Amino acid sequence: MSGSSNQPTDFRRPMILVFSIVLLTTFAVIFWNEGQRGEHKMLANAAGRVGLVMAGLWIAWPSLLRPINWLPPGIAVLGVIALGVIAARPVLAIAAIPLVGAALFVTTIIRSLKP
């Protein structure tokens, strides 16, 4: 067969993406329709947090086999910490996302200035 590779297709990464989209959509629908009522708040928050973790795992899946050389190691750690902060307190995403972006920008400039 032409075009076929010897490696089997890995179904886990698309499955993680679908799982993440379903959980984040569940969070959005419950939050939009029910608001912050007590009986739905716990389910919505749990779906949102697990959905964020699954999205982070989906993003990190290719790096399980090979390292990311262009990303400074400190930024990877900072990104994981920011993901944990966002999962624990979603309101802090307003501060965590720009912080990671600014740190990535500064470290990229510093790395480009090194001889």
C-alpha distances in whole Angstrom, upper triangle without the diagonal:
4,6,6,9,11,14,14,16,19,21,24,25,24,26,29,29,30,32,34,34,35,38,39,39,41,44,44,45,47,49,49,50,53,54,55,57,57,55,52,52,51,48,47,48,46,43,43,43,40,38,39,38,35,34,35,33,30,31,32,28,26,29,29,27,28,32,33,34,36,38,41,41,44,43,40,43,45,42,42,46,46,43,45,48,47,46,49,51,49,52,52,48,51,52,49,46,48,49,46,45,48,47,44,46,49,46,44,47,49,45,45,49,48,48
4,6,9,11,14,15,16,20,21,25,25,24,27,29,29,29,32,34,34,35,38,39,39,41,43,43,44,47,48,49,50,52,53,55,56,57,55,52,52,51,48,47,47,45,42,43,43,40,38,39,38,34,34,35,32,29,30,31,27,25,28,28,26,27,30,31,32,34,36,39,40,43,41,39,42,43,41,41,44,44,42,44,47,46,45,48,50,48,51,50,47,49,50,47,44,46,47,44,43,46,45,42,43,46,44,42,45,46,43,43,46,46,46
4,7,10,12,13,13,17,19,22,21,21,24,26,25,26,29,30,30,32,35,35,36,38,40,40,41,44,45,45,47,49,50,51,53,54,52,49,49,48,45,44,44,42,39,39,39,37,34,35,34,31,30,31,29,26,26,27,24,22,25,25,23,24,27,27,29,30,32,35,36,39,37,35,38,40,37,37,41,41,38,41,44,42,41,45,46,44,47,47,43,45,46,43,41,43,44,40,39,42,42,38,40,43,40,38,41,43,40,39,43,43,43
4,7,9,10,10,14,16,19,19,19,22,24,24,25,27,29,29,31,33,34,35,37,39,39,40,43,44,45,46,48,49,50,52,52,50,47,47,46,43,42,42,40,38,38,38,35,33,34,33,29,29,30,27,24,25,26,22,20,23,23,21,22,26,27,29,30,32,35,35,38,37,34,37,39,36,36,40,40,37,39,42,41,40,43,45,43,46,46,43,45,46,43,40,42,43,40,39,42,42,38,40,43,41,38,42,43,40,40,44,43,43
4,5,8,9,12,15,18,18,18,21,23,23,24,27,28,29,31,33,34,34,37,38,39,40,43,44,45,46,48,49,50,51,51,50,47,47,45,42,41,41,39,37,37,36,34,32,32,31,28,27,28,25,23,24,23,20,18,21,20,18,19,23,24,26,28,29,32,32,36,34,31,34,36,34,33,37,38,35,37,40,39,38,42,44,42,45,44,41,44,44,41,39,41,41,38,37,41,39,36,38,41,38,36,39,41,37,38,41,41,41
4,6,9,12,15,18,19,20,21,23,24,26,27,29,30,32,33,35,36,38,39,40,42,44,45,46,48,49,50,50,52,52,50,47,47,45,43,42,42,40,37,37,37,34,32,33,31,28,28,28,26,23,25,24,20,18,21,20,17,19,23,25,27,29,30,33,33,36,35,32,34,37,34,34,37,38,36,37,41,40,39,42,44,43,46,45,42,45,45,42,40,42,43,39,39,42,40,37,40,42,39,37,41,42,38,39,42,41,42
4,6,9,12,14,15,16,18,20,21,22,24,25,27,28,30,31,33,34,36,37,39,40,42,43,44,46,46,47,49,48,47,44,44,42,39,39,38,36,34,34,33,30,29,29,28,25,25,25,22,20,21,20,17,15,18,16,14,16,20,22,24,26,27,30,30,33,32,29,31,33,31,30,34,35,32,34,37,36,35,38,40,39,42,42,39,41,42,38,36,39,39,36,36,39,37,34,37,39,36,35,38,39,36,37,40,39,40
4,6,9,12,13,14,15,17,19,20,21,23,25,26,28,29,30,32,34,35,36,38,39,40,42,43,44,45,46,46,44,41,41,39,36,36,36,34,31,32,31,28,27,28,26,23,23,24,21,19,20,20,16,15,18,17,15,18,21,23,26,28,28,31,31,33,32,29,31,34,31,30,33,34,31,33,36,35,33,37,39,38,41,40,38,41,41,38,36,39,39,36,36,39,38,35,38,40,38,36,40,41,38,39,42,41,42
4,6,9,10,10,12,14,15,16,18,20,21,22,24,26,27,28,30,31,33,34,36,37,38,40,41,41,43,43,41,38,38,36,33,33,33,31,28,29,28,25,24,25,23,20,20,21,18,16,18,18,14,13,17,16,14,17,20,22,25,26,27,30,29,32,30,27,29,31,28,27,31,31,28,30,34,32,31,34,36,35,38,38,35,37,38,35,33,36,36,33,33,37,36,33,35,38,36,34,38,39,36,37,41,40,41
4,6,7,8,9,11,13,14,15,17,19,20,21,23,24,26,27,29,30,32,33,35,36,37,38,38,40,40,38,35,35,33,30,30,30,27,25,25,25,22,20,21,20,16,17,18,15,13,15,15,11,11,14,13,12,15,18,20,23,25,25,27,27,29,28,24,26,28,25,24,28,28,25,27,30,29,27,31,33,31,35,34,32,35,35,32,30,33,34,30,31,34,33,30,33,36,34,32,36,37,35,36,39,39,40
4,6,6,6,9,10,11,12,14,16,17,19,20,21,23,25,26,27,29,30,32,33,34,35,36,37,37,35,32,32,30,27,27,27,25,22,23,23,20,18,20,18,15,16,17,14,12,15,15,12,13,16,15,15,18,21,22,25,27,26,29,28,30,29,25,27,29,26,24,28,28,24,26,29,28,26,29,31,30,33,33,30,34,35,32,30,33,34,30,31,35,34,31,34,37,35,34,38,39,36,38,41,41,42
4,6,5,6,9,10,10,12,14,15,16,18,20,21,22,24,26,27,28,30,31,32,33,33,35,34,32,30,30,28,25,25,25,22,20,20,20,16,15,17,15,11,13,14,11,9,12,13,9,11,14,13,14,17,19,20,24,25,24,27,26,28,26,22,24,26,23,21,24,25,21,23,26,24,22,26,28,27,30,30,28,31,32,29,27,30,31,28,29,32,31,29,32,34,33,32,36,37,35,36,40,39,41
4,5,5,6,9,10,11,12,14,15,17,18,20,21,23,24,26,27,28,30,31,32,32,34,34,32,29,29,27,25,24,24,21,19,19,19,16,14,15,13,10,10,11,9,6,9,10,7,9,12,11,13,15,17,18,21,22,21,24,23,25,23,20,22,23,20,19,22,22,19,21,24,22,21,24,26,25,28,28,25,28,29,26,24,27,28,25,25,29,28,26,28,31,29,29,32,34,31,33,36,36,38
4,5,5,6,9,10,11,12,14,15,16,18,20,21,22,24,26,27,28,30,30,31,33,33,31,28,28,27,24,23,23,21,18,19,19,16,14,15,15,11,11,13,11,8,11,13,10,12,15,15,16,18,20,20,24,24,24,27,26,28,25,22,24,26,22,21,24,24,21,23,25,23,22,25,27,25,28,28,26,28,30,27,25,28,29,26,26,30,30,27,30,33,31,30,34,36,34,35,38,39,40
4,5,5,6,9,10,11,12,14,15,16,18,20,21,22,24,25,27,28,29,29,31,31,29,26,26,25,21,21,21,19,16,17,17,14,12,15,14,10,11,13,11,9,13,14,12,14,17,16,18,20,22,23,26,27,26,28,28,29,27,24,25,26,23,21,24,24,21,22,25,23,21,24,26,24,28,28,26,29,30,27,26,29,30,27,28,32,31,29,32,35,33,33,36,38,36,37,41,41,43
4,6,5,6,9,10,11,12,14,15,16,18,20,21,22,24,26,26,27,27,29,29,27,24,24,22,20,19,19,17,14,14,14,11,9,11,10,6,8,10,8,6,10,11,9,13,15,14,17,19,20,20,24,25,23,26,24,26,23,20,22,23,19,18,21,20,17,18,21,19,17,21,23,21,25,25,22,25,27,24,22,26,27,24,25,29,28,26,29,32,30,30,34,35,33,35,38,38,41
4,5,5,6,9,10,11,12,14,15,16,18,20,21,22,24,25,26,26,28,29,27,24,24,23,20,18,19,17,14,14,14,12,9,11,11,7,7,10,9,6,9,11,10,13,16,16,18,20,21,20,24,24,22,25,25,26,23,20,22,23,19,18,21,20,17,19,21,19,17,21,22,20,23,24,21,24,25,23,21,24,25,23,23,27,27,25,27,30,29,29,32,34,32,34,37,38,40
4,5,5,6,9,10,10,12,14,15,16,18,20,21,22,24,24,25,27,27,26,22,23,22,19,17,18,17,13,14,15,13,10,12,13,9,9,13,12,10,13,15,14,16,19,19,21,23,24,24,28,28,26,29,28,29,27,24,25,26,22,21,24,23,19,21,23,21,19,22,24,21,25,26,23,26,28,25,23,27,28,26,26,30,30,28,31,34,33,32,36,37,36,37,41,41,43
4,6,5,6,9,10,11,12,14,15,16,18,20,21,22,23,23,25,25,23,20,20,19,16,15,16,14,10,11,12,9,7,10,11,7,9,12,11,10,13,15,14,17,20,19,22,24,25,25,28,28,27,29,28,29,26,23,24,25,21,20,22,21,18,19,21,19,16,20,21,20,23,24,22,25,27,24,23,27,28,25,26,30,30,29,31,34,33,33,36,38,37,38,41,42,44
4,5,5,6,8,10,11,12,14,15,16,18,20,21,21,22,23,24,22,19,19,18,15,13,14,12,9,9,10,8,5,7,8,5,6,9,9,8,11,13,13,16,18,18,21,23,23,23,26,26,24,26,25,26,23,21,22,22,18,17,19,18,14,16,18,15,13,17,18,16,20,20,18,21,23,21,19,23,24,22,23,26,27,25,28,31,30,30,33,35,34,35,38,39,42
4,5,5,6,8,10,10,12,14,15,16,18,19,20,21,23,24,23,19,19,18,16,14,15,14,10,10,12,11,7,9,11,9,8,12,13,11,13,16,16,19,21,21,24,25,26,25,28,28,26,28,28,28,25,23,24,24,20,20,22,20,17,19,20,17,16,19,20,17,20,21,19,21,24,22,20,23,25,23,24,27,28,26,29,32,31,31,34,36,35,36,40,40,43
4,6,5,6,9,10,10,12,14,15,16,17,19,20,21,22,20,17,17,17,13,12,14,13,9,10,12,11,8,11,13,10,11,14,15,13,16,19,18,21,24,24,26,28,29,28,32,31,29,31,31,31,28,26,27,27,23,22,24,22,19,20,22,19,17,20,21,18,21,23,21,23,26,24,23,26,28,26,27,30,31,30,32,35,35,34,38,39,39,40,43,44,47
4,5,5,6,9,10,11,12,14,15,16,17,17,19,19,17,14,14,13,10,9,10,9,5,6,9,7,5,9,10,9,10,13,14,13,16,18,18,22,23,23,26,28,28,28,31,31,28,30,29,29,27,24,25,24,21,20,21,20,16,17,19,16,13,16,17,15,18,20,18,21,23,22,21,24,26,24,25,29,29,28,31,34,33,34,37,38,38,39,42,43,46
4,5,5,6,9,10,10,12,14,15,15,16,18,19,18,15,14,14,11,9,10,10,6,5,8,8,5,7,10,10,9,12,14,13,15,18,19,22,23,24,27,28,28,27,30,29,27,29,28,28,25,23,24,23,19,19,20,18,15,16,17,14,12,15,16,13,16,18,15,18,21,19,18,21,23,22,23,26,27,26,28,31,31,31,34,36,36,37,40,41,44
4,5,5,6,8,10,10,12,14,14,16,18,19,18,14,15,15,12,10,12,12,9,8,12,12,9,11,14,13,12,16,17,16,18,21,21,24,26,27,29,31,31,30,33,32,30,32,32,31,28,27,27,26,23,22,24,22,18,20,21,17,16,19,19,16,18,20,18,20,23,22,21,24,26,25,25,29,30,29,31,34,34,34,37,39,38,40,43,44,47
4,5,5,6,8,10,11,11,13,14,15,16,15,11,12,12,9,7,10,10,7,8,11,11,9,12,15,14,14,17,18,18,20,23,23,26,28,28,31,33,33,32,35,34,32,34,33,33,30,28,29,28,25,24,25,23,19,20,21,18,16,18,18,16,18,21,19,22,25,24,23,26,28,27,28,31,32,31,33,36,36,37,39,41,41,42,45,46,49
4,6,5,6,8,10,10,11,11,13,14,14,10,9,10,8,5,7,8,6,5,9,10,8,11,13,13,14,16,18,18,20,22,23,26,28,28,31,32,32,31,34,33,31,32,32,31,28,26,27,25,22,21,22,20,17,18,18,15,13,15,15,12,15,17,16,18,21,20,20,23,25,24,25,28,29,29,31,34,34,35,37,39,39,41,43,44,48
4,6,5,6,8,10,10,12,14,16,16,12,11,13,11,8,10,12,9,8,12,13,11,12,16,16,15,18,20,19,21,23,25,27,29,30,33,34,33,32,35,34,31,33,33,32,29,28,28,26,23,23,24,21,18,20,19,16,15,17,16,13,15,18,16,18,21,21,20,23,25,24,25,28,29,29,31,34,34,34,37,39,39,40,43,44,48
4,5,5,6,8,9,12,13,15,15,11,12,14,11,9,12,13,11,11,14,15,13,15,19,18,18,21,23,22,23,26,27,30,32,32,35,36,36,35,38,37,35,37,36,36,32,31,32,30,27,27,27,25,22,23,23,19,18,20,19,17,18,21,20,21,25,24,23,26,29,28,29,32,33,33,35,37,38,38,41,43,43,44,47,48,51
4,5,5,5,7,9,10,12,11,7,8,10,8,6,9,11,10,10,14,15,14,16,19,19,19,22,23,23,25,27,28,32,33,33,36,38,38,36,40,39,36,38,37,36,33,32,32,30,27,27,27,25,22,22,22,19,17,19,18,16,17,21,20,22,25,24,24,27,29,29,30,33,34,34,36,38,39,39,42,44,44,45,48,49,52
4,6,6,5,7,9,11,12,8,8,10,10,6,9,12,11,10,13,15,14,15,18,19,19,21,24,24,25,27,29,32,33,33,36,38,37,36,39,37,35,36,36,34,31,30,30,28,26,25,25,23,20,21,20,17,16,17,16,13,14,18,17,18,22,22,22,24,26,27,27,30,32,32,34,36,37,37,40,42,42,43,46,47,51
4,6,6,9,11,14,14,11,11,14,13,10,12,15,14,13,16,18,16,18,21,21,21,23,26,25,26,29,30,33,35,35,38,39,39,37,40,39,36,38,38,36,33,32,33,31,28,28,28,25,23,24,23,19,19,20,19,16,16,20,19,20,23,24,23,25,28,28,29,31,33,33,34,37,38,39,41,43,43,44,47,49,52
4,6,9,10,13,13,10,11,14,13,11,14,16,15,15,18,20,18,20,23,23,23,26,28,28,29,32,33,36,37,38,41,42,42,40,43,42,39,41,41,40,37,36,36,34,31,31,31,28,26,26,26,22,21,23,21,19,20,23,22,23,27,27,27,29,32,32,32,35,37,37,38,41,42,42,44,46,47,48,51,52,55
4,6,6,10,9,7,8,12,11,9,12,15,14,15,18,19,19,20,23,24,24,27,28,29,30,32,34,37,38,38,41,43,42,41,44,43,40,42,41,40,37,36,35,34,31,30,30,28,26,26,25,22,21,21,20,18,19,22,22,23,27,27,27,30,32,32,33,35,37,37,39,41,42,43,45,47,48,49,52,53,56
4,6,9,10,8,8,11,12,9,11,14,14,14,17,19,18,19,22,23,23,26,28,28,29,32,33,36,37,38,41,42,41,40,43,41,38,40,39,37,35,34,34,31,29,29,28,26,24,24,22,20,19,19,17,15,16,19,19,20,23,24,24,27,29,30,30,33,34,35,37,39,40,41,43,45,45,47,49,51,54
4,6,9,7,5,9,10,9,10,13,14,13,15,18,18,19,22,23,23,25,28,28,29,31,33,36,37,37,41,42,41,40,42,41,38,39,38,36,34,33,32,30,28,28,26,24,23,22,21,18,17,17,15,14,14,18,19,20,22,23,24,27,28,29,30,32,34,35,36,38,39,41,43,44,45,47,49,50,54
4,6,6,6,9,11,10,12,14,15,16,18,20,20,22,24,25,26,28,30,31,32,34,35,39,39,40,43,44,44,42,45,44,41,42,41,39,37,36,35,33,31,30,29,27,26,25,23,21,20,19,18,17,18,21,22,23,26,27,28,30,32,32,34,36,37,38,40,42,43,44,46,48,48,50,52,54,57
4,6,5,7,9,10,11,13,15,16,17,19,20,22,23,25,26,28,29,31,32,34,35,39,39,39,42,44,43,42,45,45,41,42,41,39,37,36,34,33,31,30,28,27,25,24,23,21,19,18,17,17,18,22,23,24,27,27,28,31,32,33,35,37,37,39,41,42,43,44,47,48,49,51,53,54,57
4,6,7,8,10,11,12,14,15,17,18,19,21,23,24,25,27,29,30,32,33,34,38,39,38,41,43,43,42,46,45,42,43,41,40,38,36,35,34,32,30,29,28,26,25,24,22,20,19,19,19,21,24,24,26,29,29,30,33,34,34,36,38,39,40,42,44,44,46,48,49,50,52,54,55,58
4,6,5,6,9,10,11,12,14,16,16,18,20,21,22,24,26,27,28,30,31,35,36,35,39,40,40,39,43,42,39,40,39,37,35,34,33,32,29,28,27,26,23,22,22,20,18,18,17,17,18,22,22,24,26,26,27,30,31,31,33,36,36,37,39,41,42,43,45,47,47,49,51,52,55
4,6,5,6,9,10,11,12,14,15,16,18,20,21,23,24,25,27,29,30,33,34,34,37,39,38,37,40,40,36,37,36,35,32,31,30,29,27,25,24,23,21,20,19,17,15,14,14,13,15,18,19,21,23,23,24,27,28,28,30,32,33,34,36,38,39,40,42,44,44,46,48,49,53
4,6,5,6,9,10,11,12,14,15,17,18,20,21,23,24,26,27,28,32,32,32,35,37,36,36,39,39,35,36,35,33,31,30,29,27,25,24,23,22,19,18,18,16,13,13,13,14,16,18,19,22,24,23,24,27,28,28,30,33,33,34,36,38,38,39,42,43,43,46,48,49,52
4,6,5,6,9,10,11,12,14,15,16,18,20,21,22,24,26,26,30,31,30,34,36,35,35,38,38,35,36,35,34,31,30,29,28,26,24,24,22,20,19,19,17,14,14,15,15,17,20,20,23,25,24,24,28,29,28,30,33,33,34,36,38,38,39,42,43,43,45,48,49,52
4,6,5,6,9,10,10,12,14,15,16,18,20,21,22,24,25,29,30,30,33,35,34,33,37,36,33,34,33,32,30,28,27,26,24,22,22,20,18,17,17,15,12,13,13,12,15,17,17,19,22,21,22,25,26,26,27,30,31,31,33,36,36,37,40,41,41,43,45,46,50
4,5,5,6,9,10,11,12,14,15,17,18,20,21,23,24,28,28,28,32,33,32,31,34,34,31,32,30,29,27,25,24,23,21,19,19,17,15,14,14,12,9,10,10,9,12,14,14,17,19,18,19,23,23,23,25,28,28,29,31,33,33,35,37,38,39,41,43,44,47
4,5,5,6,8,10,11,12,14,15,16,18,20,21,22,26,26,26,29,31,31,30,34,33,30,31,29,29,27,25,24,23,21,19,19,18,15,14,14,13,9,10,12,11,15,17,16,20,21,20,21,24,25,24,26,29,29,29,32,34,34,35,38,39,39,41,43,44,47
4,6,5,6,9,10,10,12,14,15,16,18,20,21,24,25,25,28,30,30,29,33,32,29,31,29,29,27,24,24,23,21,19,20,18,15,15,16,13,10,12,14,12,16,18,17,20,22,20,20,24,25,24,26,29,29,29,31,34,34,34,37,39,38,40,43,44,47
4,6,5,6,9,10,10,12,14,15,16,18,20,23,24,24,27,29,28,27,30,30,27,28,27,26,24,22,22,21,18,17,17,15,12,13,13,10,8,10,11,9,12,14,13,16,18,17,17,20,21,21,22,25,26,26,28,30,30,31,34,35,35,37,40,41,44
4,5,5,6,9,10,11,12,14,15,17,18,22,22,22,26,27,26,25,29,28,25,26,25,24,21,20,19,18,16,14,14,13,10,9,10,8,5,8,9,8,12,13,12,16,17,15,16,20,20,19,21,24,24,24,27,29,29,30,33,34,33,36,38,39,42
4,5,5,6,9,10,10,12,14,15,16,20,20,20,23,25,25,25,28,28,25,26,25,24,22,20,19,19,17,14,15,15,11,11,13,11,8,11,13,12,16,17,15,19,20,18,18,22,22,21,23,26,26,25,28,30,30,31,34,35,34,36,39,39,42
4,5,5,6,9,10,10,12,14,15,18,20,20,23,24,24,23,27,27,24,26,25,24,22,20,20,20,16,15,16,15,11,12,14,12,9,13,14,12,16,17,15,18,20,18,17,21,22,20,21,25,25,24,27,29,29,29,33,34,33,35,38,39,41
4,5,5,6,9,10,11,12,14,17,18,18,22,23,22,21,24,24,21,22,21,21,18,16,16,16,13,11,13,11,8,9,11,8,7,10,12,10,14,14,12,15,17,14,13,17,18,16,18,21,21,21,23,26,25,26,29,30,30,32,35,35,38
4,5,5,6,9,10,10,12,16,16,16,19,21,20,20,23,23,20,21,20,20,18,15,15,15,12,10,12,11,8,8,11,10,7,11,13,12,16,16,14,18,18,15,15,19,19,17,19,22,21,21,24,26,25,26,29,30,29,32,34,35,37
4,5,5,6,9,10,10,14,15,15,18,20,20,19,23,23,21,23,21,22,19,17,17,18,14,13,15,15,11,12,15,13,11,14,17,15,19,19,17,20,21,18,18,21,22,19,21,24,24,23,26,28,27,27,31,32,31,33,36,36,38
4,5,5,6,9,10,13,14,15,18,19,19,18,21,21,19,21,20,20,18,15,16,16,13,12,15,13,10,12,15,12,11,15,17,15,18,18,15,18,19,16,15,19,19,17,18,22,21,20,23,25,24,24,28,29,28,30,33,34,36
4,5,5,6,9,11,12,12,16,17,16,15,18,18,16,17,16,17,14,12,13,13,10,8,11,11,8,10,13,11,11,14,16,15,18,17,14,18,18,15,14,17,17,14,16,19,19,17,20,23,22,22,25,26,25,27,30,31,33
4,5,5,6,10,10,10,13,15,15,15,18,19,17,19,17,18,16,13,14,15,12,10,14,14,11,12,16,15,13,16,19,18,21,20,18,21,22,18,17,21,21,18,19,23,21,20,23,25,24,24,27,28,27,29,32,32,34
4,5,5,8,10,11,13,15,15,15,18,19,17,20,19,20,18,15,17,18,14,13,17,16,13,15,18,17,15,19,21,19,23,22,19,22,23,20,18,21,22,19,20,23,22,20,23,26,24,24,28,29,27,29,32,32,35
4,6,7,8,10,13,13,13,12,15,15,14,16,16,17,15,12,14,15,11,11,15,14,12,15,17,16,16,19,21,19,22,21,18,20,21,18,16,18,19,16,16,20,19,17,20,22,21,20,24,25,24,25,28,29,31
4,6,6,7,10,10,10,10,13,14,12,15,14,15,13,10,12,14,11,10,14,14,12,14,17,17,16,20,21,20,23,22,19,22,22,18,17,20,20,16,17,20,19,17,20,22,20,20,24,24,23,25,28,28,30
4,5,6,8,10,11,11,15,16,15,18,16,19,17,13,16,18,15,14,17,18,15,17,21,20,19,22,24,23,26,25,22,25,26,22,21,23,23,20,21,24,23,20,23,26,23,23,27,28,25,27,30,30,32
4,5,6,7,8,9,13,14,14,16,16,19,17,14,17,19,16,16,19,20,18,20,23,22,22,25,27,26,29,27,25,27,27,24,22,24,24,21,21,24,23,20,23,25,23,22,25,26,24,25,29,28,30
4,5,5,5,6,10,12,11,13,12,15,14,11,14,16,14,14,17,18,17,19,22,22,21,24,26,26,28,26,24,27,26,22,21,23,23,19,20,22,20,18,21,23,20,19,23,24,21,23,26,25,27
4,6,7,10,13,15,14,16,14,17,17,13,15,18,16,15,18,20,18,19,22,23,22,25,27,26,30,28,26,29,28,24,23,26,25,21,23,25,23,21,24,26,23,23,27,27,24,26,29,28,30
4,7,10,13,15,15,17,16,19,19,16,18,21,19,18,22,23,21,23,26,26,25,28,31,30,33,31,29,32,31,27,26,28,28,24,25,28,25,23,26,27,24,24,27,28,25,26,30,28,29
4,7,9,12,12,14,14,17,17,14,17,19,18,18,21,22,21,23,26,26,26,29,31,30,33,31,28,31,30,27,25,27,26,22,23,25,23,20,23,25,21,21,24,24,21,23,26,25,26
4,6,9,9,11,10,14,13,11,14,16,15,15,19,20,19,21,24,24,25,27,29,29,31,29,26,29,28,24,23,24,23,19,20,22,20,17,20,21,18,17,21,21,18,20,23,21,23
4,6,6,8,9,12,11,9,13,15,14,14,18,18,18,21,23,23,24,26,28,27,29,27,24,26,25,22,20,21,20,17,17,19,17,14,17,18,15,14,18,18,15,17,20,19,21
4,6,7,9,12,12,11,14,16,15,17,20,20,21,23,25,25,27,29,30,30,31,29,26,28,26,23,22,22,21,18,18,19,17,14,16,17,14,12,16,16,12,14,17,16,17
4,6,9,12,11,11,14,15,15,17,19,19,20,23,24,24,26,28,29,28,30,27,24,26,24,21,19,20,19,15,15,16,14,11,12,14,11,9,12,13,10,11,15,14,16
4,6,8,7,7,10,11,11,13,15,16,16,19,21,21,22,25,26,25,26,23,21,22,21,18,16,17,16,12,12,14,11,8,11,12,9,9,12,13,10,12,16,15,18
4,6,5,7,9,10,11,13,15,15,17,19,20,21,23,25,26,25,27,23,21,23,21,18,17,17,15,12,13,13,10,8,11,11,7,8,12,11,9,12,14,14,16
4,5,5,6,9,10,11,13,14,16,17,19,20,21,23,24,24,26,23,21,23,21,18,17,18,16,13,14,15,12,11,14,14,10,12,15,14,12,15,18,16,19
4,5,5,6,9,10,11,12,14,15,16,18,20,21,22,22,24,20,19,21,18,15,15,16,13,10,13,13,9,9,12,12,9,12,14,13,12,16,17,17,20
4,5,5,6,9,10,10,12,14,15,16,18,20,20,20,21,18,16,18,16,12,12,13,10,7,9,10,7,6,10,10,8,10,13,13,12,15,18,17,21
4,5,5,6,9,10,11,13,14,15,16,18,20,20,21,18,17,19,17,14,13,15,13,9,12,13,11,9,13,14,12,13,16,16,15,18,20,20,23
4,5,5,6,9,10,11,12,14,15,17,18,19,21,17,16,19,17,13,14,15,13,10,13,14,11,11,15,15,13,15,18,18,17,20,22,22,25
4,5,5,6,9,10,10,12,14,15,16,16,18,14,13,15,13,9,10,12,9,7,10,11,9,9,13,13,12,14,17,17,17,20,22,22,25
4,5,5,6,9,10,10,12,14,15,15,16,14,12,14,13,9,9,11,9,6,9,12,10,10,13,14,13,15,18,18,18,21,23,23,27
4,5,5,6,9,10,10,12,14,14,17,14,13,16,15,11,11,14,13,10,13,15,13,13,17,18,17,18,21,21,21,24,26,26,29
4,5,5,6,9,10,11,12,13,15,12,12,14,13,9,11,13,11,10,13,15,13,14,17,18,17,19,22,22,22,25,27,27,30
4,5,5,6,8,10,10,10,12,9,8,11,9,6,7,10,9,7,11,13,12,13,16,17,17,19,21,22,22,25,27,27,30
4,5,5,6,9,10,10,12,10,9,12,12,8,9,12,12,10,13,15,15,15,18,20,19,21,24,24,24,27,29,29,33
4,5,5,6,8,10,12,10,10,14,13,10,12,15,14,13,16,18,17,18,21,22,21,23,26,26,26,29,31,31,35
4,5,5,6,7,9,7,8,11,10,8,10,13,12,12,15,17,16,18,20,21,21,23,26,26,27,29,31,32,35
4,5,5,5,7,6,5,9,9,7,9,12,12,12,15,17,17,18,20,22,22,24,26,27,28,30,32,33,36
4,6,6,9,9,9,13,13,11,12,16,16,15,18,20,20,21,23,25,25,26,29,30,30,32,35,35,39
4,6,9,9,10,13,13,12,14,17,17,17,20,22,21,22,25,26,26,28,31,31,32,34,36,37,40
4,5,6,8,10,11,10,13,16,15,16,19,20,21,22,24,26,26,28,30,31,32,34,36,37,40
4,5,6,8,10,10,11,14,15,15,17,19,20,21,23,25,26,27,29,30,31,33,35,36,40
4,5,6,8,9,11,13,14,15,17,19,20,21,23,25,26,27,29,30,32,33,35,37,40
4,5,5,6,9,10,11,12,14,16,17,18,20,21,22,24,26,27,28,30,32,33,37
4,5,5,6,8,10,10,12,14,15,16,18,20,21,22,24,25,27,28,30,32,35
4,6,6,7,9,11,12,13,15,16,17,19,21,22,24,25,27,28,30,32,35
4,6,6,6,9,10,11,12,15,16,17,18,20,21,23,24,26,27,29,33
4,6,5,6,9,10,11,12,14,15,16,18,20,21,22,24,26,27,31
4,5,5,6,9,10,11,12,14,16,17,19,20,21,23,25,26,30
4,5,5,6,8,10,10,12,14,15,16,18,20,21,23,25,28
4,5,5,6,9,10,11,12,14,15,16,18,20,21,23,26
4,5,5,6,9,10,10,12,14,15,16,18,20,21,25
4,5,5,6,9,10,11,12,14,15,17,19,20,24
4,5,5,6,9,10,11,12,14,15,17,19,22
4,5,5,6,8,10,10,12,14,15,17,20
4,6,5,6,9,10,10,12,14,16,19
4,6,5,6,9,10,11,13,15,18
4,5,5,6,9,10,11,13,16
4,5,5,6,8,10,11,14
4,5,5,6,9,10,13
4,5,5,6,9,12
4,5,5,7,10
4,5,5,9
4,6,8
4,6
4
